[in-house]
Amino acid sequence: MGQFDETVKFNVDESRAKHVKEILTNVYKTLEERDYNPINQLVGYLQSGDPAYIPRQNEARNQIRHVDRDEIIEVLVRTYIDREINE
C-alpha cells in the first residue's frame, strides 16, 4: 500500500476543544466589535493562514495564532455535527 492508501486519524481532546472554543468566542466578539463580518474574516483566516484577517484588539490575533487551524476546523465541524445531526 502507498502512503496515501491509509486513513490518518486526527483527534482533538475535550480540554483542548474547550480552549479552542473560548478563543473562537473571543475572536468572534472582537470581530463584531470592530464591525467586521466574523464569518467572512474567520473563513479568510482559515483558508489562508494570514493572521491579518484577525484584529489585535482583545489579544484575538495573538490567541488564534497559537491554535493550529486544523484544530479550529475540527472543533467547528464537530460542533456543527453535534447540533445539526446528532440532535
C-alpha angles and dihedrals in degrees: 000000000000124000091261096053097076125076115241117219118225121186136170114199120233097253090051090047090054090052091050091050091052091052092047090051092052092046092048093050091046092052090050091050089053091049094245123138099254095204094051092046094048092048090050091051094045093049098044106024088224108144090202087087088069122064123233092231115116089009088282096141093045092049097048092048089061092059123076111242090228089060091051091050092049092051091048094049093044091050091049093048092047092051102037106030107023097048 
